[in-house]
Amino acid sequence: MQRSRTPGEVSASALAERTARVSYGRLLALVAARSGDIAGAEDVLADAFHQALEQWPSRGVPENPEGWLLTVARRRQIDVGRSAEHRLRSDAEIDLLQIPADDGHAEALPPSEGFADERMKLLFVCAHPAIDETMRTPLMLQTLLGLDAEVIARAYIIPAATMAQRLVRVKRKIKSAGIPFVIPEPEALTGRIEAVLEAVYGLFAIGWEAAPNSSLSDAHRLDEEALYLAQLLIQLVPQLPEVRGLAALIGFAHSRREARVSADGRYVPIEEQDMTLWDQNLIGWSEWQLLEARKSAVIGRFQLKASIQSVHAARARSGITDWPALALLYTGLMQLAPSVGAGVGRAIAISHVQGPRAGLDCLALIDSTVLAEFQPALAARAYLLGEVGQLSDALVVYDRAIALTSDPVMRAHLLTLRTRVQNQETTRP
């Protein structure tokens, strides 16, 4: 029979898990930088976290948890480098892995200030021109946060096994090509920045689509990490308007994080949120970033997305949502960077301006195959069908949307909406 853990053991284990969430990307970059082998660094870092979970509850949490993990991982890296299967390494390569003998002290981590942050170096490694551009963002999501291939595969709507195989291949490519873990020189930076922006946005999108108290969001706090990285990018390339646009977009959205779920655990749509819970300081910072971005004559999709969020944020001052402005912005976004998500947003905005039938007409423009697998589009269609009185059709579409929803908070919200439609149909003459 397995004994129950004491409170001290629980807290030590919780700290080990929290350190894994918060520090994974930085530690991985520090370990991988010495060998140029991301896959190998993942292995030794996993071993270090395993040792932490085994030792910290009984021996106590070290004074410097990150440094302890880094030291253990690097010592394991040396052991691997000396193993029989790695005898083909040169002595010079082994020397690069040398660290002091175990003297009971943890290694000091470099400061994480400015763009010397190791995670930023890891991002630019993954954005190297030698890497297949379709794999740059998935690679960043896995190496930066340690996301499972299954989670990434869901975001890209491909089989998990396929994504895992592609990630393994691209990590081998980084090792074999000897891609250095450095911030690129200015002339090379612009060629990689777009991929980095896409990865940070992907990080934000995956975290944001999970409700604030879902297991995915609790485990990784992805949108917080995305905001932090966006702020680092502003320090690195403040002259690029899309960098500020992305930062503003994430900032606006993150400012409403605490209002997305009620005190009793219900999902709250933006139109119903308590605006006193919105972070006005973060909204102000985001408005300033968007204003700075607009000084450029170049308008990009992140700026348009941030402008959409800005319109929502303005409701805290005016008390109303400017739906015509949102419809115009979404129309511009569809022209500049068409996507299913933008199409759904445009349909909802137009439904508020021209009525639900006009919104349904907009949704009808989306490819039916894509629509059938995209939960937000199905939820929007079900809602609009209910608004025009097609209640039985709405119930069918709600069932499909609910079937595609794994997050318990969102599932409960959709079930509530479905129940309302069911009640309307039951009581209809």
Secondary structure, 3 states (H helix, E strand, C coil): CCCCCCHHHHHHHHHHHHHHHHHHHHHHHHHHHHHCCHHHHHHHHHHHHHHHHHHHHHHCCCCCHHHHHHHHHHHHHHHHHHCHHHCCCCHHHHHHCCCCCCCCCCCCCCCCCHHHCHHHHHHHHHCCCCCCHHHHHHHHHHHHHCCCHHHHHHHHCCCHHHHHHHHHHHHHHHHHHCCCCCCCCHHHHHHHHHHHHHHHHHHHHHHHHCCCCCHHHHHHCHHHHHHHHHHHHHHHCCCCHHHHHHHHHHHHHHHCHHHCECCCCCECCHHHCCHHHCCHHHHHHHHHHHHHHCCCCCCCHHHHHHHHHHHHHCHHHHCCCCHHHHHHHHHHHHHHCCCHHHHHHHHHHHHHHHCHHHHHHHHCCCCHHHHCCCHHHHHHHHHHHHHCCCHHHHHHHHHHHHHCCCCHHHHHHHHHHHHHHHHHHHHCC
